[in-house]
Amino acid sequence: MWTARSKRNLFGNDYDMEQEKWIHPTSSIGAGVDSIFEYMFKSYVYFGGHKYLRSFEAAYGALLQYSRDTTGGYAFYNVHMRSGEVVSSWVDSLSAFFPGLMVLAGDVDGAESAYMLYYHMWNRFRALPERFNLFAREPDIFYYLLRPEFIESTYYLYRATQDPFYLDVGEMILTDLNALMRTSCGFTAMHDVLTHTLEERMDSFVLSETFKYLYLLFDEENPLHKLDNNFVFTTEGHVLLPLSPVRDGSAQYPRSSSFAKRKLLHSEQPPEFINPELYKIDNIRERLSKLRKSEMFAFPIFPEPNSLGN
């Protein structure tokens, strides 16, 4: 993808691998192109390759030059990857991750400015619309899928600044999730941020990211916050621990960690024995297919751990 960038170091939104050309040449920090910026920088953090850092710096510099507004750095517009001209005036909820990436890259001041756009949107709607029109100052797409990106940036900014403002934002988010999107069996997406009507939907990223970043925001003593090495979160919020061997010291997980599986991280050998019965559960789809319509949202009853495999 790096070789397919434009001469302005901008990326499009949709690339045809067979024809080797861009289908949608719109460049932004949102849906369709967001992950490439994240993985360029995190590849540098995780693997140490300076080519990833140079790539990120070139792409980041292009975004600052062509995409970021000139009034205060509060928004990143959608621009044409070849001309750099603005092509639309909306932002999507996925782009709310970018202030967090800016923190990782060391641009904390820029991150705080970019963050405020999403903060004011949440404060107004008590959720984040999927797409917001900056010119009309109204949503273009009204639903909120419990996406984690705004919470992710809140977490990174608090870790970088220790400003209690971000804890207050986290409390606001948590209160709104509980008040507006909690159901008897979990949480659900919001169909319309104006009417606060709900959908019957909860994506997997709600657990892997949304609630994880909220938890980490308030968990000051979490072992992850005591690390001084090159661990990273993937785009789905999974922790990738350092690959370096123990002898590399600062690039490895600290021996003093309180993580229960610490020993596995400091051994060149796999564990001697893992009981396969611990990972054996009945097919969930089969169980769900046996539910009556009146039980459609009932939680399946699984066997006790000591009966698995019997």
ChimeraX attribute file (.defattr): number of C-alpha atoms within 10 A of each C-alpha:
attribute: neighborCount
match mode: 1-to-1
recipient: residues
	/A:1	10
	/A:2	13
	/A:3	7
	/A:4	14
	/A:5	15
	/A:6	16
	/A:7	10
	/A:8	17
	/A:9	21
	/A:10	28
	/A:11	33
	/A:12	24
	/A:13	20
	/A:14	16
	/A:15	18
	/A:16	10
	/A:17	9
	/A:18	6
	/A:19	8
	/A:20	10
	/A:21	13
	/A:22	17
	/A:23	12
	/A:24	15
	/A:25	20
	/A:26	24
	/A:27	28
	/A:28	27
	/A:29	27
	/A:30	20
	/A:31	14
	/A:32	17
	/A:33	18
	/A:34	20
	/A:35	16
	/A:36	16
	/A:37	19
	/A:38	22
	/A:39	16
	/A:40	20
	/A:41	25
	/A:42	24
	/A:43	18
	/A:44	18
	/A:45	20
	/A:46	20
	/A:47	14
	/A:48	13
	/A:49	13
	/A:50	13
	/A:51	13
	/A:52	17
	/A:53	18
	/A:54	14
	/A:55	17
	/A:56	24
	/A:57	17
	/A:58	13
	/A:59	21
	/A:60	19
	/A:61	15
	/A:62	18
	/A:63	24
	/A:64	14
	/A:65	13
	/A:66	23
	/A:67	25
	/A:68	20
	/A:69	15
	/A:70	12
	/A:71	7
	/A:72	10
	/A:73	19
	/A:74	18
	/A:75	22
	/A:76	24
	/A:77	24
	/A:78	25
	/A:79	24
	/A:80	23
	/A:81	27
	/A:82	17
	/A:83	13
	/A:84	20
	/A:85	15
	/A:86	17
	/A:87	13
	/A:88	14
	/A:89	16
	/A:90	19
	/A:91	26
	/A:92	20
	/A:93	22
	/A:94	20
	/A:95	21
	/A:96	28
	/A:97	25
	/A:98	24
	/A:99	28
	/A:100	28
	/A:101	21
	/A:102	22
	/A:103	21
	/A:104	18
	/A:105	18
	/A:106	12
	/A:107	13
	/A:108	19
	/A:109	14
	/A:110	16
	/A:111	23
	/A:112	20
	/A:113	14
	/A:114	23
	/A:115	23
	/A:116	16
	/A:117	16
	/A:118	26
	/A:119	19
	/A:120	12
	/A:121	18
	/A:122	19
	/A:123	14
	/A:124	12
	/A:125	16
	/A:126	21
	/A:127	29
	/A:128	29
	/A:129	28
	/A:130	20
	/A:131	19
	/A:132	21
	/A:133	16
	/A:134	16
	/A:135	9
	/A:136	10
	/A:137	11
	/A:138	15
	/A:139	22
	/A:140	16
	/A:141	15
	/A:142	19
	/A:143	22
	/A:144	23
	/A:145	21
	/A:146	23
	/A:147	23
	/A:148	25
	/A:149	23
	/A:150	26
	/A:151	26
	/A:152	25
	/A:153	25
	/A:154	26
	/A:155	23
	/A:156	24
	/A:157	27
	/A:158	19
	/A:159	16
	/A:160	13
	/A:161	13
	/A:162	12
	/A:163	11
	/A:164	10
	/A:165	13
	/A:166	21
	/A:167	18
	/A:168	11
	/A:169	17
	/A:170	22
	/A:171	15
	/A:172	14
	/A:173	19
	/A:174	14
	/A:175	13
	/A:176	17
	/A:177	18
	/A:178	12
	/A:179	11
	/A:180	17
	/A:181	20
	/A:182	14
	/A:183	12
	/A:184	7
	/A:185	9
	/A:186	11
	/A:187	20
	/A:188	21
	/A:189	23
	/A:190	26
	/A:191	19
	/A:192	19
	/A:193	21
	/A:194	16
	/A:195	10
	/A:196	18
	/A:197	13
	/A:198	20
	/A:199	16
	/A:200	11
	/A:201	14
	/A:202	16
	/A:203	13
	/A:204	10
	/A:205	17
	/A:206	19
	/A:207	15
	/A:208	14
	/A:209	23
	/A:210	20
	/A:211	18
	/A:212	17
	/A:213	24
	/A:214	20
	/A:215	14
	/A:216	17
	/A:217	22
	/A:218	14
	/A:219	12
	/A:220	12
	/A:221	9
	/A:222	15
	/A:223	13
	/A:224	17
	/A:225	11
	/A:226	11
	/A:227	15
	/A:228	12
	/A:229	17
	/A:230	20
	/A:231	20
	/A:232	16
	/A:233	14
	/A:234	14
	/A:235	16
	/A:236	14
	/A:237	17
	/A:238	12
	/A:239	12
	/A:240	12
	/A:241	17
	/A:242	19
	/A:243	14
	/A:244	15
	/A:245	14
	/A:246	17
	/A:247	9
	/A:248	9
	/A:249	12
	/A:250	14
	/A:251	19
	/A:252	21
	/A:253	24
	/A:254	19
	/A:255	13
	/A:256	8
	/A:257	15
	/A:258	10
	/A:259	13
	/A:260	7
	/A:261	9
	/A:262	14
	/A:263	11
	/A:264	11
	/A:265	19
	/A:266	15
	/A:267	11
	/A:268	9
	/A:269	8
	/A:270	9
	/A:271	9
	/A:272	5
	/A:273	6
	/A:274	9
	/A:275	7
	/A:276	8
	/A:277	13
	/A:278	11
	/A:279	10
	/A:280	11
	/A:281	12
	/A:282	11
	/A:283	8
	/A:284	10
	/A:285	8
	/A:286	9
	/A:287	13
	/A:288	15
	/A:289	10
	/A:290	11
	/A:291	14
	/A:292	10
	/A:293	9
	/A:294	7
	/A:295	11
	/A:296	12
	/A:297	14
	/A:298	13
	/A:299	11
	/A:300	13
	/A:301	7
	/A:302	12
	/A:303	12
	/A:304	7
	/A:305	12
	/A:306	9
	/A:307	9
	/A:308	14
	/A:309	13
	/A:310	6
